[in-house]
Amino acid sequence: MPYGHGNQAKQHDSLMNDFSNLLWAYGGDYFKDGQAVGRLGSEDPGEPILDSKEAVEAADVYRRLVSIAHPGSLGWDWDGLGAAFAAGQLAMCVNWHEFAAGNESGKLKGKVGYARLPRGPKRSASMYGGTGVAINATASERDQQAAWLFINWATSKKTQLANLKSKVGGGTPTRDSVYKLPEVEKAKKPPSKMPNILTADAVFEAWKPENIGLRPKIPAWNECDTAIFTELSKMLAGQQGPESCMRNTKEGFVQAIDNADSLKNA
C-alpha cells in the first residue's frame, strides 16, 4: 500500500463530515447543546462553540492527519476516497459503511475488515444521519394512497432483503427483522453475497447513542456547512492555523444564523 491512510478532505460537504468525527471525539461540538440541536433541531441553537479549546485541538489533529495522508485526499470527497481505497492506494480510511460493496467487488474482496472509529480523548464518535420517506399532505387523496402503498412495499421484509442482495451493492435495511434472518446473519462473514452486511457489527456499535455524532438541524445549516468546509480547506492549504480556522468558522456560523433570522422576520 503506497499510503497508510486517506481522507475525504475536498472543499465539500465530505470535509465537514470527516472533521466532525474528530470534533466530537475530542469533546467539541457545534453548539453547547449539540445533542439536542442535532437530534430535535432548533431555530435558536444559541452561540456556536467552535472556538472552544476542544474544537481547536480537533482541528490541529485533523490538520496533522491530512498532512501525512495520501496527497490525493485534498481533492477527494467520499467517492474519490472510496475509489482510492478499492484501488489499493490506502491501508485504511474513514468512509460510509455502504462503500463495502465497492471494496468487496474487486481485488480487495474478502480482505477488508470493518470497525467503528477509534476513541478520542472524550469518546468514539461517528457521523450519524440518514434519509426517510414521507407522504405529502397537500397531495390528492389518490396520490397519498399510492404513496402509502409504495412505502409499505419499499419497507417490507421481502423488498428490504432483495435490496440487500442486489448485485449492484444493496442498501442498509431499515427493518430490524431483516438483520435477524439466518441468511443475513451468515452473510456477516466473508465470503458474502450481501457485501454491505459485512459492516453490520461495526455499524451497530457506531449506532449506539453514546457513539453517534449529530450535525445541527437548523435553518441555516447549508450556509454553516459551507463556512466550515471553506475554513477547513484554508487551514489544510496552510493559509491559517487551527485557532484562526475555528474562530473564522464560528464567525461564519453567526453570520449565517443572523441571515436566516433576518429572512424569517422579513
DRENNU-168856 format. One record per residue: residue number from 1; residue in one letter; y, z, x of N, C-alpha, C in turn. Coordinates in steps of 0.001 Angstrom, whole numbers. Atoms other than C-alpha are relative to their C-alpha. Layout:
REM DRENNU-168856
(NUM; "a"; (Y; Z; X); (Y; Z; X); (Y; Z; X))
...
This chain:
REM DRENNU-168856
(1; "m"; (-1190; 0; 839); (0; 0; 0); (1259; 0; 888))
(2; "p"; (-1206; 49; -834); (3363; -1017; 1554); (907; 1222; -143))
(3; "y"; (-906; -1128; 243); (5244; 1912; -56); (-704; 1111; -776))
(4; "g"; (598; -1147; 673); (4392; 5388; -1261); (335; 82; -1473))
(5; "h"; (-392; -79; 1407); (6362; 5189; -4492); (1138; -966; -288))
(6; "g"; (-1111; 834; 440); (8888; 3216; -6505); (657; 632; -1210))
(7; "n"; (-756; -532; 1137); (11477; 3895; -9189); (514; -1121; -887))
(8; "q"; (-632; 939; 938); (12915; 2181; -12254); (1503; 262; 34))
(9; "a"; (-1370; -432; -298); (16411; 2556; -10782); (1034; -1103; -159))
(10; "k"; (-984; 1030; 318); (18121; -602; -12010); (1135; 601; -836))
(11; "q"; (-1110; -474; 833); (21552; -128; -13628); (-306; -387; -1450))
(12; "h"; (636; 341; 1279); (19901; 29; -17034); (-446; 1308; -647))
(13; "d"; (532; -1168; 700); (18567; 2462; -19632); (-1177; 634; 745))
(14; "s"; (1147; -524; -755); (15478; 2812; -17422); (426; 1026; 1031))
(15; "l"; (-504; -941; -1007); (17584; 4603; -14793); (298; 1354; -621))
(16; "m"; (-226; -1263; 712); (18698; 7216; -17313); (-1324; 710; -251))
(17; "n"; (1306; -593; 256); (15056; 7780; -18273); (-606; 571; 1276))
(18; "d"; (602; -413; -1270); (13900; 8003; -14660); (642; 1287; 512))
(19; "f"; (-719; -1173; -487); (16593; 10504; -13705); (-173; 1202; -911))
(20; "s"; (60; -1116; 952); (16310; 12610; -16871); (-1186; 917; 261))
(21; "n"; (1176; -833; -286); (12816; 13781; -15928); (310; 1038; 1081))
(22; "l"; (-388; -931; -1064); (14253; 15338; -12763); (1068; 977; -479))
(23; "l"; (-1058; -865; 526); (17318; 16689; -14549); (-606; 1197; -719))
(24; "w"; (634; -1086; 753); (15130; 18722; -16915); (-895; 851; 897))
(25; "a"; (902; -739; -882); (12624; 19677; -14214); (753; 999; 873))
(26; "y"; (-821; -887; -831); (15441; 21247; -12194); (821; 992; -820))
(27; "g"; (-678; -973; 846); (16727; 23217; -15168); (1314; -471; -576))
(28; "g"; (-1223; 544; 558); (19611; 20937; -16080); (-234; -591; -1379))
(29; "d"; (89; 658; 1298); (20359; 19221; -19377); (1318; -709; -254))
(30; "y"; (-1229; 715; 355); (22942; 17058; -21072); (1000; 920; -692))
(31; "f"; (-832; -951; 724); (24250; 19818; -23336); (-651; 1381; 69))
(32; "k"; (496; -1366; -109); (23897; 23602; -23392); (-1187; 242; -914))
(33; "d"; (1099; -156; 951); (21696; 23499; -26472); (-766; -1313; -76))
(34; "g"; (596; 1322; -122); (19868; 20407; -25264); (-1223; -235; -867))
(35; "q"; (1214; 182; 803); (16587; 21007; -27081); (346; -271; -1456))
(36; "a"; (-393; 204; 1400); (18285; 21270; -30478); (710; -1340; -176))
(37; "v"; (-725; 1268; 83); (20597; 18322; -29793); (-961; -1174; 154))
(38; "g"; (981; 1054; -194); (17606; 16293; -28667); (-991; -110; -1136))
(39; "r"; (1008; 15; 1064); (15286; 17290; -31485); (603; -316; -1365))
(40; "l"; (-581; 124; 1335); (17554; 17530; -34531); (1238; -882; -36))
(41; "g"; (-1220; 775; -49); (20695; 15725; -33376); (1210; 828; -397))
(42; "s"; (-1227; -716; 316); (24313; 16783; -33717); (1192; -936; 62))
(43; "e"; (-1261; 730; -76); (27715; 15309; -34493); (995; 751; 876))
(44; "d"; (-868; -813; -855); (29267; 18119; -32439); (-876; 731; 1022))
(45; "p"; (942; -591; -950); (26988; 18733; -29428); (621; 998; 969))
(46; "g"; (-656; -893; -950); (29580; 20747; -27512); (334; -724; 1291))
(47; "e"; (-409; 591; -1276); (30767; 20179; -23959); (-1218; -376; 837))
(48; "p"; (1106; 366; -893); (28412; 18253; -21634); (-74; 960; 1187))
(49; "i"; (175; -918; -1140); (26974; 20363; -18797); (-560; -734; 1217))
(50; "l"; (552; 813; -1083); (26198; 17538; -16385); (606; 317; 1368))
(51; "d"; (-550; -411; -1295); (28357; 19136; -13684); (-573; 1348; 441))
(52; "s"; (621; -1279; -375); (26095; 22208; -13515); (-656; -97; 1373))
(53; "k"; (671; -40; -1307); (24526; 23294; -10234); (-1360; -676; -64))
(54; "e"; (1342; 570; 159); (21105; 22284; -11552); (52; -1524; -96))
(55; "a"; (-129; 1448; 157); (22270; 18796; -12542); (358; -668; 1325))
(56; "v"; (-395; 549; -1303); (23916; 18194; -9157); (-1186; 4; 953))
(57; "e"; (1181; -62; -862); (20764; 19331; -7363); (-995; -1081; -378))
(58; "a"; (916; 1048; 463); (18653; 16994; -9509); (474; -1374; 457))
(59; "a"; (-551; 1285; -436); (20983; 14099; -8698); (-214; -212; 1492))
(60; "d"; (195; 103; -1446); (20745; 14836; -4978); (-1460; -305; 330))
(61; "v"; (1427; 262; -231); (16939; 14951; -5097); (-350; -1433; -408))
(62; "y"; (288; 1357; 457); (16848; 11720; -7086); (523; -1029; 1005))
(63; "r"; (-576; 909; -1003); (19140; 10012; -4570); (-907; -98; 1218))
(64; "r"; (864; -1; -1185); (16859; 11055; -1723); (-1351; -650; -284))
(65; "l"; (1260; 642; 366); (13721; 9962; -3572); (124; -1522; 8))
(66; "v"; (-191; 1449; 64); (15108; 6497; -4226); (257; -581; 1383))
(67; "s"; (-314; 495; -1342); (16312; 6198; -621); (-1252; -276; 828))
(68; "i"; (1243; 233; -750); (12697; 6338; 628); (-1035; -751; -838))
(69; "a"; (895; 755; 874); (11175; 4360; -2256); (1; -1479; 385))
(70; "h"; (-5; 1455; -176); (10325; 666; -2344); (1423; -513; -256))
(71; "p"; (-1386; 464; 174); (13701; -1119; -1876); (226; -811; -1272))
(72; "g"; (-129; 722; 1252); (12984; -3187; -4978); (369; 895; -1160))
(73; "s"; (-261; -963; 1068); (13493; -16; -7002); (1386; -168; -623))
(74; "l"; (-1370; 110; 499); (17238; -632; -7308); (180; -1187; -949))
(75; "g"; (-79; 1150; 899); (16526; -3855; -9186); (-1047; 21; -1093))
(76; "w"; (1096; -54; 973); (13636; -2673; -11343); (332; 865; -1205))
(77; "d"; (122; -874; 1157); (13546; -1428; -14892); (-1488; 335; -101))
(78; "w"; (1422; -378; 80); (10160; -225; -16222); (-937; -1196; 149))
(79; "d"; (856; 1177; -138); (8799; -3792; -16391); (-176; -391; 1464))
(80; "g"; (84; 348; -1410); (9642; -4565; -12782); (-831; 997; 780))
(81; "l"; (775; -1046; -673); (8214; -1246; -11627); (-1476; -135; -337))
(82; "g"; (1395; 163; 405); (5042; -1797; -13640); (-664; -1168; 697))
(83; "a"; (560; 1183; -660); (4533; -5251; -12165); (-240; 254; 1484))
(84; "a"; (154; -304; -1427); (5071; -3984; -8616); (-1195; 914; 248))
(85; "f"; (1145; -896; -153); (2562; -1182; -9097); (-1302; -762; -201))
(86; "a"; (1221; 770; 277); (-21; -3536; -10607); (-319; -974; 1129))
(87; "a"; (203; 924; -1114); (500; -5862; -7631); (-385; 717; 1289))
(88; "g"; (421; -752; -1177); (-433; -3064; -5216); (1109; 284; 989))
(89; "q"; (-1122; -258; -894); (3055; -2566; -3777); (300; 1488; 171))
(90; "l"; (-327; -1425; 6); (3134; 1188; -4509); (-1259; 840; -146))
(91; "a"; (1124; -926; 181); (756; 4113; -4206); (115; 761; -1312))
(92; "m"; (-190; -736; 1247); (2289; 5871; -7221); (1394; -279; -552))
(93; "c"; (-1303; 158; 626); (5140; 5691; -9686); (0; 738; -1329))
(94; "v"; (-175; -599; 1316); (6506; 7238; -12873); (333; -1128; -972))
(95; "n"; (-268; 1032; 981); (6294; 4941; -15880); (-581; 398; -1343))
(96; "w"; (531; -277; 1327); (5499; 4856; -19590); (-1518; -165; -9))
(97; "h"; (1463; -38; -66); (1851; 5565; -20312); (-651; -1303; -429))
(98; "e"; (626; 1221; 493); (1236; 2240; -22064); (-54; -1116; 1049))
(99; "f"; (171; 953; -1093); (1576; 413; -18747); (-1417; 53; 558))
(100; "a"; (1395; -79; -436); (-2024; 1496; -18219); (-744; -1299; -285))
(101; "a"; (693; 1246; 355); (-3151; -1694; -19980); (192; -1063; 1073))
(102; "g"; (-252; 952; -1068); (-1495; -3795; -17290); (-707; 385; 1286))
(103; "n"; (687; -466; -1210); (-2897; -1645; -14482); (-1478; -322; -41))
(104; "e"; (1444; 139; 136); (-6412; -1998; -15843); (-459; -1445; -234))
(105; "s"; (381; 1395; 240); (-6312; -5774; -16272); (-108; -813; 1283))
(106; "g"; (19; 734; -1256); (-6056; -6729; -12610); (-847; 676; 1063))
(107; "k"; (798; -493; -1124); (-7252; -5683; -9170); (-48; 1526; 72))
(108; "l"; (16; -1463; -1); (-6460; -2019; -9860); (-938; 588; -1060))
(109; "k"; (852; -460; 1088); (-8928; -1815; -12745); (-984; 1073; 478))
(110; "g"; (909; -1094; -327); (-10771; 1490; -12614); (397; 803; 1223))
(111; "k"; (-395; -658; -1246); (-8848; 2643; -9530); (1257; 862; -145))
(112; "v"; (-1259; -722; 216); (-5815; 4330; -11106); (-253; 1310; -733))
(113; "g"; (53; -1281; 686); (-5511; 7989; -12049); (1327; 258; -689))
(114; "y"; (-1206; -257; 784); (-3004; 9261; -14616); (202; 1502; -150))
(115; "a"; (-308; -1434; 78); (-1275; 12651; -14633); (1406; 191; -529))
(116; "r"; (-1365; -320; 415); (1751; 14345; -16143); (857; 151; 1256))
(117; "l"; (-903; -96; -1137); (4810; 14643; -13919); (-124; 1360; 684))
(118; "p"; (72; -1281; -717); (4819; 17321; -11198); (1097; 954; -444))
(119; "r"; (-950; -1031; 399); (6652; 20568; -11798); (1165; 87; 973))
(120; "g"; (-1174; -275; -818); (10193; 21102; -10548); (239; 1493; 55))
(121; "p"; (-297; -1437; -73); (11876; 24479; -9947); (-60; 697; -1353))
(122; "k"; (-30; -594; 1335); (12122; 25023; -13710); (-1261; -289; -802))
(123; "r"; (1157; 376; 800); (9273; 23097; -15328); (-413; -1433; 308))
(124; "s"; (347; 1413; 25); (7419; 19813; -15649); (627; -570; -1258))
(125; "a"; (-691; 570; 1157); (9415; 17540; -17939); (-208; -1508; -45))
(126; "s"; (220; 1433; 186); (8662; 14086; -19342); (842; -499; -1163))
(127; "m"; (-791; 602; 1068); (10941; 11849; -21374); (-880; -211; -1225))
(128; "y"; (777; 27; 1238); (9729; 12136; -24966); (766; -803; -1044))
(129; "g"; (-665; 815; 1014); (10509; 9546; -27574); (-1023; -781; -789))
(130; "g"; (908; 800; 799); (9053; 7099; -29983); (756; -784; -1046))
(131; "t"; (-602; 791; 1062); (9672; 4857; -32927); (-686; 348; -1313))
(132; "g"; (588; -302; 1297); (8948; 5050; -36605); (215; -1137; -981))
(133; "v"; (-189; 975; 1070); (8749; 3058; -39803); (530; 735; -1223))
(134; "a"; (-603; -627; 1171); (10747; 3752; -42944); (195; -1050; -1087))
(135; "i"; (-234; 888; 1137); (11423; 2286; -46355); (1479; 73; -381))
(136; "n"; (-1421; 88; 317); (14938; 1128; -47127); (231; 350; -1470))
(137; "a"; (-243; -463; 1368); (16194; 2979; -50199); (817; -994; -817))
(138; "t"; (-812; 978; 723); (18516; 83; -51069); (-768; -1280; -320))
(139; "a"; (818; 1183; 288); (15690; -2478; -51201); (-433; 7; -1463))
(140; "s"; (479; 83; 1378); (14358; -3706; -54509); (-1276; 815; -161))
(141; "e"; (1205; -784; 254); (11560; -1757; -56147); (-1243; -746; 490))
(142; "r"; (1139; 810; -445); (9139; -4610; -55406); (-144; 53; 1526))
(143; "d"; (47; -45; -1469); (10092; -4646; -51721); (-394; 1388; 500))
(144; "q"; (382; -1354; -392); (9776; -860; -51492); (-1511; 213; -171))
(145; "q"; (1441; -125; 223); (6277; -1046; -52966); (-780; -763; 1069))
(146; "a"; (651; 789; -1050); (5341; -3785; -50494); (70; 733; 1342))
(147; "a"; (-149; -755; -1245); (6712; -1676; -47632); (-958; 1180; 43))
(148; "w"; (916; -1136; 76); (4677; 1302; -48799); (-1429; -436; 297))
(149; "l"; (1340; 526; -272); (1501; -813; -48770); (-160; -339; 1486))
(150; "f"; (69; 337; -1426); (2330; -2062; -45264); (-143; 1247; 863))
(151; "i"; (71; -1231; -790); (2909; 1437; -43917); (-1386; 631; -91))
(152; "n"; (1346; -537; 162); (-401; 2608; -45366); (-1020; -799; 804))
(153; "w"; (909; 842; -782); (-2170; -358; -43773); (201; 224; 1497))
(154; "a"; (-303; -102; -1424); (-410; -26; -40396); (-437; 1326; 600))
(155; "t"; (343; -1323; -522); (-1172; 3690; -40070); (-1415; 446; -372))
(156; "s"; (1382; -356; 349); (-4748; 3597; -41388); (-843; 138; 1260))
(157; "k"; (878; -203; -1163); (-7517; 4700; -39054); (-578; -1327; 493))
(158; "k"; (609; 1279; -368); (-9101; 1243; -39110); (977; -872; 780))
(159; "t"; (-1002; 831; -669); (-5883; -548; -38147); (397; 595; 1347))
(160; "q"; (-374; -657; -1252); (-4951; 2008; -35513); (-1078; -181; 1071))
(161; "l"; (1096; 205; -951); (-8375; 1700; -33892); (-34; -1448; 477))
(162; "a"; (-21; 1416; -385); (-8203; -2097; -33944); (1135; -271; 973))
(163; "n"; (-1144; 157; -899); (-4786; -1909; -32302); (-316; 543; 1387))
(164; "l"; (358; -615; -1272); (-6108; 390; -29593); (-977; -872; 787))
(165; "k"; (999; 861; -640); (-8936; -2079; -28889); (545; -1380; 355))
(166; "s"; (-562; 1328; -191); (-6584; -5070; -28694); (-153; -495; 1438))
(167; "k"; (173; 587; -1321); (-7255; -7416; -25787); (1324; -148; 746))
(168; "v"; (-1305; 89; -680); (-3516; -7550; -25077); (539; 1373; 366))
(169; "g"; (-388; -1310; -514); (-3397; -3850; -24318); (-116; 1149; -962))
(170; "g"; (91; -1092; 970); (-3266; -1833; -27507); (1184; 933; 78))
(171; "g"; (-1111; -932; 63); (-797; 803; -28550); (-472; 1436; -13))
(172; "t"; (303; -1432; 70); (-639; 4566; -28844); (-270; 363; -1458))
(173; "p"; (287; -363; 1396); (-2386; 5799; -32022); (967; 1050; -526))
(174; "t"; (-861; -988; 636); (-142; 7672; -34411); (-776; 890; -955))
(175; "r"; (861; -810; 858); (-3054; 9087; -36403); (-911; 848; 879))
(176; "d"; (730; -928; -865); (-4600; 12168; -34801); (-1504; -214; -40))
(177; "s"; (1451; 136; 142); (-8083; 11455; -36144); (-569; -1116; 869))
(178; "v"; (485; 1098; -846); (-8305; 8255; -34058); (-434; 525; 1360))
(179; "y"; (329; -551; -1316); (-8307; 10283; -30841); (-1333; 746; -6))
(180; "k"; (1224; -804; 104); (-11294; 12279; -32114); (-1248; -829; -246))
(181; "l"; (1158; 861; 212); (-13546; 9274; -32742); (-864; -18; 1266))
(182; "p"; (878; -15; -1175); (-16612; 9345; -30420); (241; -1173; 947))
(183; "e"; (-193; 1157; -879); (-15979; 5810; -29136); (1334; 81; 754))
(184; "v"; (-1285; -183; -676); (-12358; 6727; -28298); (-116; 1081; 1065))
(185; "e"; (249; -1057; -998); (-13417; 9941; -26552); (-716; -569; 1217))
(186; "k"; (771; 605; -1088); (-15884; 7918; -24491); (885; -912; 850))
(187; "a"; (-855; 961; -696); (-13184; 5375; -23581); (1032; 660; 906))
(188; "k"; (-946; -703; -864); (-11104; 8074; -21831); (-403; -58; 1472))
(189; "k"; (470; 116; -1376); (-13226; 7492; -18716); (-292; -1464; 325))
(190; "p"; (281; 1393; -353); (-13388; 4167; -16842); (-1481; -217; 277))
(191; "p"; (-711; 1165; 538); (-14649; 1573; -17326); (247; 165; -1499))
(192; "s"; (-397; -212; 1385); (-12858; 1497; -20660); (410; -1312; -663))
(193; "k"; (-419; 1158; 784); (-12464; -1140; -23347); (1309; 285; -737))
(194; "m"; (-1276; -390; 602); (-9371; 742; -24523); (864; 591; 1107))
(195; "p"; (-658; -500; -1213); (-7299; 995; -21313); (1121; 1005; -233))
(196; "n"; (-1101; -942; 194); (-4338; 2807; -22842); (-468; 1405; -318))
(197; "i"; (492; -1344; 298); (-6552; 5715; -23886); (-368; 737; 1282))
(198; "l"; (263; -657; -1280); (-7221; 6401; -20184); (1091; 1020; 333))
(199; "t"; (-1117; -906; -274); (-3849; 8156; -20162); (22; 1202; -943))
(200; "a"; (-99; -985; 1081); (-4652; 10398; -23153); (86; 1444; 490))
(201; "d"; (-10; -1400; -450); (-5405; 13633; -21288); (1346; 370; 623))
(202; "a"; (-1311; -258; -610); (-2199; 13356; -19230); (1100; 12; -1051))
(203; "v"; (-1016; 93; 1053); (-173; 12355; -22287); (8; 1250; -872))
(204; "f"; (47; -1202; 826); (-1393; 15311; -24329); (640; 1192; 710))
(205; "e"; (-677; -1050; -762); (-200; 17615; -21538); (1518; -208; -48))
(206; "a"; (-1427; 307; 5); (3170; 15841; -21407); (622; 216; -1375))
(207; "w"; (-494; -169; 1365); (3470; 16130; -25200); (94; 1460; -441))
(208; "k"; (-124; -1409; 374); (3221; 19918; -25197); (1483; 365; -72))
(209; "p"; (-1427; -310; 199); (6519; 21422; -26439); (731; 445; 1265))
(210; "e"; (-669; -506; -1195); (7237; 23116; -23129); (203; -1082; 1067))
(211; "n"; (-85; 1061; -1005); (6887; 19815; -21238); (827; -1205; -430))
(212; "i"; (-728; 1180; 446); (8877; 17383; -23353); (1477; 91; 381))
(213; "g"; (-1433; 100; -235); (12374; 16221; -22460); (591; -871; -1095))
(214; "l"; (-575; 689; 1157); (14660; 15089; -25273); (1408; -502; 298))
(215; "r"; (-1342; 549; -171); (17589; 12731; -24852); (836; 353; -1234))
(216; "p"; (-832; -434; 1121); (20560; 13679; -27060); (17; -997; -1160))
(217; "k"; (-152; 822; 1210); (20647; 12384; -30629); (1424; 236; -521))
(218; "i"; (-1414; -140; 356); (24400; 11966; -31008); (564; -1391; -295))
(219; "p"; (-566; 1308; 344); (26591; 9165; -32453); (434; -820; 1216))
(220; "a"; (-540; 708; -1165); (27986; 8310; -29017); (-1052; -259; 1077))
(221; "w"; (1011; 44; -1055); (24638; 8155; -27222); (-17; -1314; 772))
(222; "n"; (44; 1266; -740); (24710; 4432; -26359); (1066; -40; 1090))
(223; "e"; (-1080; -25; -984); (28051; 4893; -24604); (-274; 1035; 1089))
(224; "c"; (349; -1031; -989); (26858; 8101; -22919); (-1101; -497; 933))
(225; "d"; (1083; 586; -786); (23700; 6330; -21759); (579; -930; 1059))
(226; "t"; (-643; 920; -944); (25842; 3620; -20176); (758; 751; 1082))
(227; "a"; (-752; -794; -980); (28009; 6247; -18489); (-920; 558; 1073))
(228; "i"; (850; -637; -1007); (25092; 7983; -16810); (-683; -1013; 899))
(229; "f"; (669; 924; -922); (23239; 4930; -15557); (1009; -772; 863))
(230; "t"; (-1029; 634; -822); (26519; 3409; -14322); (382; 902; 1179))
(231; "e"; (-382; -925; -1072); (27496; 6514; -12347); (-1153; 253; 967))
(232; "l"; (1154; -154; -883); (23971; 6993; -11009); (-146; -1213; 918))
(233; "s"; (79; 1215; -823); (23998; 3379; -9806); (1006; 43; 1140))
(234; "k"; (-1009; -137; -1054); (27208; 4050; -7898); (-474; 974; 1075))
(235; "m"; (519; -970; -962); (25588; 7083; -6287); (-1090; -632; 862))
(236; "l"; (1108; 609; -738); (22482; 5124; -5308); (483; -1086; 951))
(237; "a"; (-591; 1022; -873); (24721; 2424; -3803); (841; 619; 1114))
(238; "g"; (-756; -679; -1033); (26409; 5063; -1620); (1491; 63; -258))
(239; "q"; (-1421; 11; 330); (29746; 4823; -3449); (535; 1379; -375))
(240; "q"; (-412; -1364; 311); (29801; 8507; -4407); (-1182; 934; 233))
(241; "g"; (1041; -985; -204); (27881; 11705; -3787); (-501; 560; -1317))
(242; "p"; (579; -571; 1221); (25758; 13666; -6277); (994; 802; -833))
(243; "e"; (-953; -827; 744); (28554; 16083; -7196); (1020; -861; -748))
(244; "s"; (-944; 904; 649); (31064; 13308; -7910); (-689; -782; -1115))
(245; "c"; (758; 751; 995); (28388; 11383; -9780); (-131; 786; -1304))
(246; "m"; (203; -806; 1199); (27659; 14228; -12158); (1330; 356; -673))
(247; "r"; (-1317; -296; 575); (31344; 15108; -12605); (531; -1211; -765))
(248; "n"; (-484; 1217; 658); (32219; 11492; -13426); (-828; -331; -1245))
(249; "t"; (843; 223; 1171); (29256; 11237; -15783); (423; 906; -1142))
(250; "k"; (-464; -923; 1039); (30429; 14318; -17644); (1281; -519; -635))
(251; "e"; (-1250; 541; 539); (33883; 12776; -17992); (-263; -1204; -897))
(252; "g"; (362; 1141; 823); (32281; 9614; -19322); (-565; 417; -1342))
(253; "f"; (550; -544; 1243); (30364; 11639; -21904); (1126; 505; -902))
(254; "v"; (-1107; -564; 785); (33515; 13463; -23005); (805; -1124; -651))
(255; "q"; (-780; 1119; 533); (35388; 10175; -23420); (-762; -713; -1117))
(256; "a"; (803; 682; 1015); (32523; 8574; -25351); (-58; 802; -1296))
(257; "i"; (60; -862; 1175); (32265; 11550; -27709); (1349; 26; -715))
(258; "d"; (-1345; 26; 583); (36041; 11601; -28223); (233; -1319; -751))
(259; "n"; (-172; 1311; 637); (35990; 7863; -29030); (-773; -54; -1320))
(260; "a"; (809; 0; 1215); (33189; 8355; -31556); (655; 851; -1082))
(261; "d"; (-690; -860; 965); (35108; 11205; -33198); (1221; -702; -596))
(262; "s"; (-1190; 703; 479); (38241; 9044; -33429); (-362; -1053; -1031))
(263; "l"; (448; 1012; 957); (36323; 6249; -35165); (-440; 628; -1310))
(264; "k"; (495; -692; 1197); (34738; 8727; -37576); (1161; 457; -875))
(265; "n"; (-1125; -565; 727); (38093; 10179; -38516); (1080; -1023; -358))
(266; "a"; (-1028; 1031; 250); (39990; 6875; -38693); (79; -357; -1488))
